[in-house]
Amino acid sequence: MVRVENVSKAYGSLPVLRDVSLEVKAGEVVVLIGGSGSGKTTLLRCINRLETIDAGRIWVNGVRIGATEVNGHERAETEAELNAKRSRIGMVFQRFNLFSHMTALQNVALAPVMVQKMNPTDADALARRLLQKVGLGEKLDAYPSRMSGGQQQRVGIARALALKPKVVLFDEPTSALDPELVGEVLSVIRDLAVEGWTMVIVTHEIQFARQVSDQVLFTDHGLILEKGPPDEVIGNPKEERTRQFLQRILNPL
C-alpha cells in the first residue's frame, strides 16, 4: 500500500532522512518510534507530499507520489494532480487543525464536498456516521472551542476517514493531549486497526505501539535503525541505540 524507496531529505545542510526505505502492506499498522528530530514526522509529511524529497521515490496504492512518469521520463506534478493523489491519504495532525468557525459536523463533511464533489446531503450523512463511529454522536453541532482536546482529535480522525483513504497517517496524535484524554484517542485508533485500516503512526506511546502494530520502525538521525514485529523491536531490540531509547521512555526516572 505504501512503498518508500531510498528517500533522502535535508533542510539546508541538515540531513533529516537518509536513504530511507520501507513498505506498508494493505491492512497493516506500522508504528514509527524514535527521539525528537529523528525524522519520523518528516517521513510522514513526505509520504503525503507536504514536504518535497531530495532523492528517492514514494508510491501509495501503486501510484507514484510527487512525480508523474510519461514515456520513461519524469515530470513534476501539477497541484491538481497532487491534490487528487493526496485525497487517497488521510492525515491526522498533532494539533488537530480543525476550522474553528465550523461545527464538528461541518469540519468532517467539508472535504467530501470540496474534494470529491459529493452531494452535501450525502456528505452530511457520512459525517454523522463517522462522528458516531468515533464516539461523538452527541457533539455534531459543537464548535472546537467547546470540545476537549481528545474530542477535537477524534473529530480530526473522523475528518481523515471521510475521503475513504487508502492509508491514514497519524503524526503523534496524542502529543498535544492531557494525559487523561490520551486513552480515548488511542481506543479509536485500536478500533480502526481491528477493522483493517492501513495506518502509519508516529507515537511515543510505546505500550500502545506494542499492542496495535504489525511492524515497528525505530528511527535515529534520519535512518531506520531497526524494524520488525513489536515483540522484537520493543521486547528484544537488537540495537543498543534502540535499547537506550526504550529505557529512557519506559523508565523516565
N, C-alpha and C positions, 0 to 999 in steps of 0.2 A: 504493500500500500504506500509506503514511503521508502525511497532509496536516496541516500546521500552518498555521493561518491567523490572522495578526495577534495573536500571543501576546505578552503582557507579564507580567512577574513582578518584584516588588520584595520585598526584605527590609527592612521598615520604610521608611525614606526612601531606601534604596539600590536603584536600578533595576538588575536583573540581566539581564532580557530586555526588549527594547524593540521592540514591534510586529514580531515575527519571523514570517516565513512561509517554508515550504519544502515540497517534495513529494519523496517517495521512491517510485519505481516498483517493481513486483514484480520481484525478481531483481537489483535494483540495489544497489551498495555505495556508500554516501555517507559520506565522512570529514569530520569537523569538526576543524579546527585553529585555534589561536589561543593567546594568552597565558593565564596563570593569571588567573582572575577574569573571563574574557571571556564567560562564560555557557554554555559547552559542556556541562558536566556538568548544570547546572540544566535545560537544554533536554532532555537525555535523560530526566532524572527527571520532567519534566513530561509527556513522551510516555507514560511508564509510570505516570503519576499518583502517583508517590512524592512529588511536590510539586504543590500546587494552583496554578492560574494566576489572575492578577488580571483578565485580559481575553483574548479570543480563543477559538478552538476548535481541537480536535485530533481527527482521525479515524485509526483504524488498521483496515485492511482494510474500509473503508467504514462502520465503526461508530464513532459518537461516543464519545470517552473523557472521563469525568468528569461527564457530564450526560446525561440522557435527555429526548428531546423527545416530548411527548404532545399531540396536537391543537394543535400550534403553540406550546405552552408548554414551558418548560424546568423540570426539577426536578433536584435533586442526586441522584446515585446512592446506593443503599444499599451497604454494604460488600460484601454478597454479589454484587450486580451488578458492582461494580468489580473484585472478585477474579475473576469469570468472564471479564471483558474482559482483565484482566492475564494470564490464562493463555494468551492469544494472543501475548504479548510476552515474549520471552526477555531476560534481563538478565545481563550478566557484569560483575562489580564489580572495582574496583581491588584490594581487599583479600580477595578470594576468598570470604569469608563462608561457609565450609563449617562443618558441625556437627562439632566436634572429637571427640565421642563416637561418631561413626559412621564406618564404613569408606567408601572411595571408592564402592563398590557401593551401600551404603545411602544415601549422600548423593544419588546420581543417581536411585535408584529411589523415593525418598520422594514427590516431587511428583506423579508419575503416580497413585500410590495415594491420596494425600490430596486432590488437586485433581480428578482425572479419575475417581476410584474404579476405577482399573484393578486387575484381578486381580493380587495380589502376585507370582505366578509369572510372569505376562506382564511386569510391571514389572521384575522381576529380569532377565529375558532381554533386555529393551530396554536396561537399564542396562549389561549386559555388552557388547552390540553397540556402544553409544555410547562406552564406555571403550576398547574395541578400536579404534574409529574415531579416537580422539584419541591413540592410541599408548600406552595404559595397561592393556592386557590382562593384564599381569603384576602390576598393582597393585590388583586388585579388593578385596582384604582389608586393604589398608594404611590406616592412620589418617592424618589430615592431618599430625600431628606427625612422621610417618615419611616424609613426602614433601617434595621440594624445592618452592620457590615455583612453578617452572614446571609441575611436576606437579599441584600444587594448583589452579593456574589452568586447566589442561586439564580437571581434574575439574569446575571451575566451568563451563566451556564445555559439557561433556557434560550437566551438570545443566540448563543453559539450553535445550539441544536436546530434552530428554526430554519436554517437553509439546508438541513439534512446533509451535513458534510460527510465526506468520506473518512476524514480523520479530524480529531479535536485535539488542539494543543492547549495545555494548561501551564501558564507561567507563574509558578509559586502561588497557587490560588488561595492559600490561607495565610500568606505572609503579612497581610495588612489587617488581619482579624485579631480581636481579643481572644485569648486562649479558650474561653468558654464557648466561643462561636465556631471554633475550628471543626468540631465534630459534625455539625450539621452539614457543612460543605463536603467533608470527606465522605459522609454517608451517601450523598447524592452521587459522587464520583464512583463509589463502590457499586452502586446500583447500575450505573452505566457500564461498568466493567462486566458485570454479570449478564447484561443484555447483549454484550458482544461488540460494543463500540470500539473502534480503533482509536487509541489515545497515546499521546506522548506527554508526559507530565514532569515538570521541573518542581521538585519539592525538597524541603528539609525534614519532612515528616517520615522518618526512617521506618518506624514500625508499620505505618500505612503503606509505604513502598513495598515492604516485605510481604504484606498481606495481599495487595491488589495487583502487583506487577507480574508479567511473564518474563520480563528481562530488565535488568538494572544496569545502567551505564554510569561509571564513575569518571567524572571529568576533572582534569587538573592542568592548569596552564595551557588551555586550548587543545588538549589531547584527550582522547578517550583512553584512559589508562587501564581500565578493567571493565569487562562486561560479561554477563552471564545470568543464569537464574538467580533470583533473590537469595535463596538459601546458600548459594556460593559466594556471591559478591558481598552480601551483608553478613551472612552467617559464618563464612570462612574465607575472607578475602585473601588473595594471593600476594597483592602488592602492599608493601609497607606503608606507602602513602595512603592507600585506602584504609588500612587499619588505623592509622593515626587520625584520619578524618572521622571515622565512625566512633572512635574512642572519645573524641572531643565532643561530638554531637550527642552521643548516648550517655556519656558520663561527664557533663559540663563542669562538675565540681571536682 
